[in-house]
């Protein structure tokens, strides 16, 4: 055990720095487009929609980092109790979703629809996407320092722009929230939070922060959590405030006919224009385009590294970058709304599984049986499959709606609990518990 004099201290300054780093990693420009639509639909009930959205985006995102840190720092550590192959499959699916299938092409499509189409609609999306991913490929393969410079400049610029917009929305609102006919606002927000993919991405991104904290001398998990837990709180507060402002802006447009029926990107552009006029609209478009490029570079690098690692470099990092950029280019041609529509069922299938794993990882010390993990995952996955199937079949939809809490997005909870309990009983019957030797390796001495 390290002596007290040599143990690093988690200073407030370092905690805030890590918190801002977590915030910057999660807050991609693509996240801007979801809250205003929620507010528009919810009207006077916008706080309920915000609460649901915050749980699956902010809450699950920061809890995912804490949980992953608690069990070792990687997606493999979180999912390994289920099975080694399962951890590889889950990690691969997550990287495909936050990489070339959905998140990366979405930021390119967002760049086009926010920063090019409103001013030069004669430019086709393929031309912008080709340039976008050519730049992403060049900067990601060479890993130039310009990426860090862009990130350090663009995040503050984007935040300043948002602060100006929020102030304008408060002191010069475009309208007043009205009562709408939409139902289940909390559930709508909860499910919309899936689309940011921050919750599933947290299992992969946590490793970045664990590595940095460990490199600064925080060796034991207890020490690492002393930094990451409060840093996640800092990040969560920042994200919630921004999402709250964006949701409120959408709610102020709920009674204005010209905003009804707009897709997510036109709604954001239209509300910003109504608040700040053309200068604000142009400034936001520039900041969003640059922030989207930074997000594309970061996610492409992260996913390329993951597949290089799990294949033991049989798939080279540079090769992965090229493949990711090509697939992302093709996917981006469908536009933002089509990408979101394609992602819905994929995220509906995987998110309950991730939420169960995160919860179990938080309380990992108290879950000595790996069959508890397996049973909980089977229960949650069964309901997820039925939910996806129900989107194509009315009889199945009616059946799954009978599951308690399903209508508000929590249908997986009770089956997961029942599955976990059954798994525990099965393993206890097959093998006596051994509290001195849990499934996972012991924590470092400083942890106990």
Secondary structure, DSSP 8 states (H G I E B T S, - for coil): ---GGGS----HHHHHHHHHHHHHHH--GGGHHHHHHHHHHHGGGHHHHHHHHHIIIIIHHHHHHHHHHHTTSSHHHHHTTT-HHHHHHHHHHHHHIIIIITHHHHHHHHHIIIIITTT-TTS-HHHHHHHHHHHHHHHHHHT-THHHHHHHHHHHHHHHHHHHHHHHHHHS-S------S---HHHHHHHHGGGG-HHHHHHHHHHHHHHHHHHTT--SHHHHHHHHHHHHHHHHHHHHHHHHHHHHHHHHTTT-GGGTT--HHHHHHHHHHHHHHHHHHHHHHHHHHHHHHHHHHHHHHHHHHHHHHHTTTSS-HHHHHHHHHHHHHHHHTT-HHHHHHHHHHHHHHHHHHHHHHHHHHHTGGG---HHHHHHHHHHHHHHHHHHHHHTT-HHHHHHHTTSTTGGGT-THHHHHHHHHHHHHHHHHHHS---TTS-SS----GGG-
